[in-house]
Amino acid sequence: MWFATGVVLTLVCTLLVSQAWRADALPGDTDSTFVPVTPCRLFDYRPAPDQVGPRTAPLGPGEVYIQQVTGGAGNCSNNLEIPTDAVAVAMNVTAVGPTAQTNIRVFPADLTEVPTVSNLNVSAGQAPFPNKVDVKLSPDGAIKIFNAAGSVAVLADVVGYYTDATLKQTVSDIETSSRSQISVSGWTKVLEEYAILSDQRGVVMATFQIDQPDDNDRVECGFGRAIDSSPFTNARWTWESPAQGDFAPITITLPFSGESSIGLFCRNIEPGSATIRNAYMTVLATAGS
């Protein structure tokens, strides 16, 4: 369980990079996640028996061809089909049989102008020449392919695609609470979240700073049910006060399920009180929830 959680948190940490774990630090809908797939041939413009897809002729000079990517194009069908929510595709693109020195440019199908940047540069009579190409898809899941000069056959094998579905789900499922400052002596509920949906019960994480009046004090914090007055016994962590009496930001995480509320609790183990500052607690679904 802890290994799986570590993998999840590694992914989560790529989403929440900030001094504090904040919902507004999450990527937006323009960000994406790479999904590797079993390679499949998306298209091959050579005639039979090599042909894959409807086209059977090389690209001509200055020609722009629209190539569908999603929806079962070429041999990328059935369980290899690129989903309609893909926002970009990763391919190995190969130029075959060029009759002149030319370059191949691959770009989203909704662009009206051909970009000036090329993806493959080949000479006349050159042996088949591949290159890795990552390209954004148009809203309908297509790309355009441009050939600058002469004629050249082009083929491509998909190795993965990019999707923003996971990030949108994460953003929609996140719950965050925060507090700028609170004094704790005995167990004190610093932050709380109620009515957590079942598909959000994956990971809870909190970050905070501890100020203590004396050196060598000990502060204990942990997670528990928001309706309780102390954390779970197996979800508590203790920190010793450093000489300067001021802690750098501390982050703790916990996998959980079966509870519809969660709270961050802290207490000062030594006599007196400590101050919890800049506290944030985030509850979110794990990947695949």
Backbone hydrogen bonds in HBPLUS format (Angstrom, degrees):
<---DONOR---> <-ACCEPTOR-->    atom                        ^
c    i                          cat <-CA-CA->   ^        H-A-AA   ^      H-
h    n   atom  resd res      DA  || num        DHA   H-A  angle D-A-AA Bond
n    s   type  num  typ     dist DA aas  dist angle  dist       angle   num
A0005-THR N   A0001-MET O   2.86 MM   4  6.10 155.7  1.92 146.5 154.1     1
A0006-GLY N   A0002-TRP O   2.83 MM   4  5.98 149.8  1.92 140.9 149.1     2
A0007-VAL N   A0003-PHE O   3.05 MM   4  6.43 150.1  2.14 148.8 156.3     3
A0008-VAL N   A0004-ALA O   3.01 MM   4  6.34 160.4  2.05 149.5 154.7     4
A0009-LEU N   A0005-THR O   2.79 MM   4  6.04 165.0  1.81 157.0 160.7     5
A0010-THR N   A0006-GLY O   2.91 MM   4  6.05 144.7  2.03 140.0 149.6     6
A0011-LEU N   A0007-VAL O   3.15 MM   4  6.48 154.1  2.22 146.0 151.9     7
A0011-LEU N   A0008-VAL O   3.05 MM   3  5.20 115.9  2.48  97.2 112.1     8
A0012-VAL N   A0008-VAL O   2.80 MM   4  6.12 157.4  1.85 149.6 157.2     9
A0013-CYS N   A0009-LEU O   2.76 MM   4  5.84 157.0  1.81 146.6 151.8    10
A0014-THR N   A0011-LEU O   3.14 MM   3  5.40 136.8  2.33 101.2 112.7    11
A0015-LEU N   A0012-VAL O   2.77 MM   3  5.16 143.9  1.90 108.7 120.6    12
A0016-LEU N   A0012-VAL O   3.04 MM   4  6.35 142.8  2.18 149.7 161.1    13
A0025-ALA N   A0022-ARG O   3.10 MM   3  5.34 159.9  2.14 106.0 111.8    14
A0026-LEU N   A0023-ALA O   3.19 MM   3  5.69 167.9  2.20 115.3 118.6    15
A0031-ASP N   A0028-GLY O   3.15 MM   3  5.78 168.0  2.17 118.0 121.8    16
A0033-THR N   A0163-THR O   2.72 MM 130  5.31 158.6  1.77 144.3 149.2    17
A0163-THR N   A0033-THR O   2.93 MM 130  5.31 155.8  1.99 142.7 148.6    18
A0035-VAL N   A0161-TYR O   2.72 MM 126  5.37 161.4  1.75 171.4 176.6    19
A0161-TYR N   A0035-VAL O   3.03 MM 126  5.37 155.5  2.09 139.5 144.8    20
A0037-VAL N   A0159-VAL O   3.10 MM 122  5.55 167.2  2.12 125.8 125.4    21
A0040-CYS N   A0158-VAL O   3.24 MM 118  5.43 145.3  2.36 136.2 146.3    22
A0158-VAL N   A0040-CYS O   2.79 MM 118  5.43 146.7  1.90 171.8 163.5    23
A0075-ASN N   A0041-ARG O   2.87 MM  34  5.33 156.2  1.93 172.9 171.3    24
A0042-LEU N   A0156-ALA O   2.85 MM 114  5.68 142.2  2.00 142.8 155.1    25
A0156-ALA N   A0043-PHE O   3.01 MM 113  5.65 156.2  2.07 153.3 152.9    26
A0044-ASP N   A0052-VAL O   2.97 MM   8  4.70 148.0  2.07 138.8 131.7    27
A0052-VAL N   A0044-ASP O   3.19 MM   8  4.70 162.5  2.22 127.2 127.8    28
A0045-TYR N   A0154-VAL O   3.03 MM 109  5.63 166.6  2.05 148.7 153.0    29
A0050-ASP N   A0047-PRO O   3.09 MM   3  5.90 134.9  2.30 137.0 130.9    30
A0059-LEU N   A0152-VAL O   2.83 MM  93  5.39 158.7  1.87 144.4 138.0    31
A0152-VAL N   A0059-LEU O   3.10 MM  93  5.39 145.9  2.22 139.1 149.5    32
A0063-GLU N   A0060-GLY O   3.21 MM   3  5.32 160.9  2.24 127.1 124.6    33
A0062-GLY N   A0147-ASN O   2.75 MM  85  5.43 128.0  2.02 138.5 154.4    34
A0147-ASN N   A0063-GLU O   3.09 MM  84  5.66 152.8  2.17 153.7 162.2    35
A0065-TYR N   A0145-ILE O   2.86 MM  80  5.22 160.6  1.90 144.4 150.0    36
A0145-ILE N   A0065-TYR O   2.85 MM  80  5.22 149.4  1.94 143.2 153.5    37
A0067-GLN N   A0143-ILE O   2.78 MM  76  5.31 166.1  1.80 153.2 158.1    38
A0143-ILE N   A0067-GLN O   2.88 MM  76  5.31 162.9  1.91 151.3 156.2    39
A0069-VAL N   A0141-GLY O   2.90 MM  72  5.67 158.3  1.94 157.6 160.0    40
A0070-THR N   A0141-GLY O   3.26 MM  71  5.20 160.1  2.30 139.4 144.5    41
A0076-CYS N   A0073-ALA O   3.00 MM   3  5.63 141.8  2.15 145.0 148.1    42
A0080-LEU N   A0077-SER O   2.93 MM   3  4.99 160.8  1.96 128.3 126.7    43
A0081-GLU N   A0078-ASN O   3.28 MM   3  5.47 168.2  2.29 112.0 114.3    44
A0086-ALA N   A0083-PRO O   3.16 MM   3  5.63 163.2  2.19 115.3 117.7    45
A0087-VAL N   A0162-TYR O   2.74 MM  75  5.63 159.0  1.78 148.2 155.6    46
A0137-LEU N   A0087-VAL O   2.87 MM  50  5.39 174.4  1.87 130.4 130.4    47
A0162-TYR N   A0088-ALA O   2.90 MM  74  4.99 163.1  1.93 135.0 133.8    48
A0089-VAL N   A0135-VAL O   2.92 MM  46  5.63 157.0  1.98 154.6 158.6    49
A0135-VAL N   A0089-VAL O   3.00 MM  46  5.63 161.5  2.04 159.0 163.4    50
A0090-ALA N   A0160-GLY O   2.84 MM  70  5.07 171.7  1.85 141.4 138.6    51
A0159-VAL N   A0090-ALA O   2.91 MM  69  5.71 170.5  1.92 147.4 150.4    52
A0091-MET N   A0133-VAL O   2.83 MM  42  5.27 165.0  1.85 151.8 157.0    53
A0133-VAL N   A0091-MET O   2.75 MM  42  5.27 168.4  1.76 161.0 163.7    54
A0092-ASN N   A0157-ASP O   2.87 MM  65  5.23 157.0  1.92 147.7 154.1    55
A0157-ASP N   A0092-ASN O   2.99 MM  65  5.23 156.6  2.04 139.4 145.6    56
A0093-VAL N   A0131-ASN O   2.89 MM  38  5.45 160.4  1.93 161.4 154.8    57
A0131-ASN N   A0093-VAL O   2.82 MM  38  5.45 134.4  2.03 143.9 158.5    58
A0094-THR N   A0155-LEU O   2.82 MM  61  5.33 168.0  1.84 157.2 160.0    59
A0155-LEU N   A0094-THR O   3.01 MM  61  5.33 154.4  2.08 148.6 156.2    60
A0095-ALA N   A0129-PHE O   2.97 MM  34  5.30 161.5  2.00 138.8 139.6    61
A0129-PHE N   A0095-ALA O   3.02 MM  34  5.30 159.0  2.06 147.3 152.9    62
A0096-VAL N   A0153-ALA O   2.79 MM  57  5.04 167.0  1.81 151.9 153.0    63
A0153-ALA N   A0096-VAL O   2.97 MM  57  5.04 154.0  2.04 167.8 159.3    64
A0125-GLY N   A0098-PRO O   2.81 MM  27  5.61 174.7  1.81 156.3 155.0    65
A0099-THR N   A0151-SER O   3.01 MM  52  5.56 145.9  2.13 153.2 163.4    66
A0102-THR N   A0122-VAL O   2.93 MM  20  5.60 156.6  1.98 150.0 157.4    67
A0122-VAL N   A0102-THR O   2.99 MM  20  5.60 159.5  2.04 150.4 157.1    68
A0148-ALA N   A0103-ASN O   3.16 MM  45  5.58 156.1  2.22 155.1 162.1    69
A0104-ILE N   A0120-LEU O   2.84 MM  16  5.05 153.3  1.91 139.7 148.2    70
A0119-ASN N   A0104-ILE O   2.75 MM  15  5.71 169.8  1.76 161.1 164.8    71
A0120-LEU N   A0104-ILE O   3.23 MM  16  5.05 154.0  2.30 137.9 140.6    72
A0105-ARG N   A0146-PHE O   2.99 MM  41  5.05 156.8  2.05 139.0 145.7    73
A0146-PHE N   A0105-ARG O   2.84 MM  41  5.05 159.3  1.88 148.7 155.5    74
A0107-PHE N   A0144-LYS O   3.05 MM  37  5.39 159.5  2.09 148.4 154.1    75
A0144-LYS N   A0107-PHE O   2.72 MM  37  5.39 163.0  1.74 167.3 170.6    76
A0111-LEU N   A0108-PRO O   3.19 MM   3  5.81 168.2  2.21 117.6 120.9    77
A0109-ALA N   A0142-ALA O   3.33 MM  33  5.40 162.7  2.36 121.3 116.3    78
A0126-GLN N   A0123-SER O   3.11 MM   3  5.44 156.6  2.16 135.4 133.0    79
A0138-SER N   A0142-ALA O   3.03 MM   4  5.30 159.6  2.07 143.7 150.3    80
A0141-GLY N   A0138-SER O   2.79 MM   3  5.13 161.4  1.82 124.0 124.8    81
A0168-LYS N   A0164-ASP O   3.00 MM   4  6.25 160.2  2.04 154.0 159.7    82
A0169-GLN N   A0165-ALA O   2.96 MM   4  6.16 156.2  2.01 148.8 155.4    83
A0170-THR N   A0166-THR O   2.87 MM   4  6.12 155.9  1.92 147.1 154.1    84
A0171-VAL N   A0167-LEU O   2.88 MM   4  6.10 165.6  1.90 152.9 156.2    85
A0172-SER N   A0168-LYS O   2.94 MM   4  6.13 155.4  2.01 144.7 151.6    86
A0173-ASP N   A0169-GLN O   2.93 MM   4  6.04 138.4  2.11 144.5 155.5    87
A0173-ASP N   A0170-THR O   3.20 MM   3  5.18 128.2  2.48  94.2 107.6    88
A0174-ILE N   A0170-THR O   3.12 MM   4  6.03 121.2  2.48 146.8 158.8    89
A0175-GLU N   A0283-VAL O   2.97 MM 108  5.15 149.2  2.07 150.5 157.4    90
A0283-VAL N   A0175-GLU O   2.87 MM 108  5.15 159.9  1.91 151.9 158.2    91
A0177-SER N   A0281-MET O   2.99 MM 104  5.40 155.4  2.05 151.3 159.1    92
A0281-MET N   A0177-SER O   2.94 MM 104  5.40 160.6  1.98 154.6 156.7    93
A0179-ARG N   A0279-ALA O   2.91 MM 100  5.22 149.7  2.00 146.1 149.5    94
A0279-ALA N   A0179-ARG O   2.85 MM 100  5.22 146.6  1.96 170.8 168.5    95
A0278-ASN N   A0180-SER O   2.94 MM  98  4.50 150.5  2.02 120.3 118.8    96
A0182-ILE N   A0276-ILE O   2.92 MM  94  5.31 138.0  2.09 143.8 155.5    97
A0276-ILE N   A0182-ILE O   2.81 MM  94  5.31 166.3  1.83 167.5 165.0    98
A0184-VAL N   A0274-ALA O   2.77 MM  90  5.39 167.5  1.79 162.3 166.3    99
A0274-ALA N   A0184-VAL O   2.83 MM  90  5.39 157.1  1.89 157.0 162.1   100
A0268-ASN N   A0185-SER O   2.79 MM  83  4.86 149.8  1.88 129.9 140.2   101
A0188-THR N   A0266-CYS O   2.86 MM  78  5.45 151.1  1.95 146.1 155.1   102
A0266-CYS N   A0188-THR O   3.00 MM  78  5.45 154.5  2.07 145.8 152.3   103
A0190-VAL N   A0264-LEU O   2.71 MM  74  5.51 146.1  1.82 154.7 166.5   104
A0191-LEU N   A0264-LEU O   3.39 MM  73  5.14 156.6  2.44 130.5 136.2   105
A0264-LEU N   A0191-LEU O   2.95 MM  73  5.14 157.9  1.99 133.0 139.1   106
A0193-GLU N   A0262-ILE O   2.85 MM  69  5.41 145.5  1.97 160.2 169.4   107
A0262-ILE N   A0193-GLU O   2.94 MM  69  5.41 153.8  2.01 149.8 158.0   108
A0196-ILE N   A0260-SER O   2.78 MM  64  4.78 177.0  1.78 139.9 140.2   109
A0200-GLN N   A0197-LEU O   2.95 MM   3  5.30 158.8  1.99 112.5 118.8   110
A0201-ARG N   A0198-SER O   3.28 MM   3  5.50 161.9  2.32 105.5 110.9   111
A0202-GLY N   A0200-GLN O   2.76 MM   2  5.65 127.2  2.04 114.5  97.8   112
A0256-PHE N   A0202-GLY O   3.32 MM  54  5.60 149.6  2.42 114.5 122.2   113
A0203-VAL N   A0284-LEU O   3.20 MM  81  5.78 161.8  2.23 170.9 174.0   114
A0284-LEU N   A0203-VAL O   3.12 MM  81  5.78 166.4  2.14 166.5 170.8   115
A0204-VAL N   A0254-LEU O   2.92 MM  50  5.39 159.3  1.96 151.9 158.5   116
A0254-LEU N   A0204-VAL O   2.88 MM  50  5.39 141.2  2.03 154.9 164.4   117
A0205-MET N   A0282-THR O   2.90 MM  77  5.34 160.6  1.93 155.0 161.5   118
A0282-THR N   A0205-MET O   2.74 MM  77  5.34 165.0  1.77 162.9 168.4   119
A0206-ALA N   A0252-ILE O   2.92 MM  46  5.52 158.2  1.97 159.1 165.4   120
A0252-ILE N   A0206-ALA O   2.91 MM  46  5.52 156.5  1.97 156.7 164.5   121
A0207-THR N   A0280-TYR O   2.92 MM  73  5.44 151.4  2.00 150.0 159.1   122
A0280-TYR N   A0207-THR O   2.89 MM  73  5.44 154.5  1.95 157.9 165.5   123
A0208-PHE N   A0250-ILE O   2.93 MM  42  5.41 145.1  2.05 143.0 154.1   124
A0250-ILE N   A0208-PHE O   2.74 MM  42  5.41 165.5  1.76 161.4 165.7   125
A0209-GLN N   A0277-ARG O   2.94 MM  68  5.04 149.4  2.04 150.5 153.2   126
A0277-ARG N   A0209-GLN O   2.76 MM  68  5.04 169.5  1.77 150.9 154.6   127
A0247-PHE N   A0210-ILE O   3.10 MM  37  5.36 163.9  2.13 162.9 165.5   128
A0211-ASP N   A0275-THR O   2.83 MM  64  5.06 164.1  1.86 152.3 157.5   129
A0275-THR N   A0211-ASP O   2.81 MM  64  5.06 174.5  1.82 159.6 161.6   130
A0212-GLN N   A0245-GLY O   3.36 MM  33  5.56 175.1  2.36 151.1 152.3   131
A0241-SER N   A0217-ASP O   2.67 MM  24  5.10 151.0  1.75 161.0 162.3   132
A0269-ILE N   A0218-ARG O   2.83 MM  51  5.49 148.4  1.93 148.8 158.4   133
A0219-VAL N   A0239-TRP O   2.96 MM  20  5.37 157.6  2.01 152.0 158.3   134
A0239-TRP N   A0219-VAL O   2.80 MM  20  5.37 159.0  1.85 156.8 164.0   135
A0220-GLU N   A0267-ARG O   2.90 MM  47  5.42 163.9  1.93 160.9 165.8   136
A0267-ARG N   A0220-GLU O   2.80 MM  47  5.42 143.9  1.93 153.7 165.1   137
A0221-CYS N   A0237-TRP O   2.86 MM  16  5.46 157.6  1.91 159.4 164.7   138
A0237-TRP N   A0221-CYS O   2.72 MM  16  5.46 162.0  1.76 165.9 172.1   139
A0222-GLY N   A0265-PHE O   2.85 MM  43  5.43 146.9  1.96 152.3 159.1   140
A0265-PHE N   A0222-GLY O   2.84 MM  43  5.43 174.1  1.85 167.8 169.7   141
A0223-PHE N   A0235-ALA O   3.10 MM  12  5.76 136.2  2.30 149.0 160.1   142
A0232-PHE N   A0223-PHE O   2.84 MM   9  6.20 157.3  1.89 137.3 138.7   143
A0224-GLY N   A0263-GLY O   3.01 MM  39  5.27 149.6  2.10 143.4 150.3   144
A0263-GLY N   A0224-GLY O   2.62 MM  39  5.27 146.6  1.73 160.1 160.5   145
A0228-ASP N   A0225-ARG O   2.95 MM   3  5.39 159.3  2.00 114.9 121.7   146
A0235-ALA N   A0232-PHE O   3.21 MM   3  5.24 163.3  2.24 110.6 111.1   147
A0245-GLY N   A0242-PRO O   2.94 MM   3  5.32 154.8  2.01 112.4 120.7   148
A0289-SER N   A0286-THR O   3.08 MM   3  5.59 158.5  2.12 139.9 138.5   149
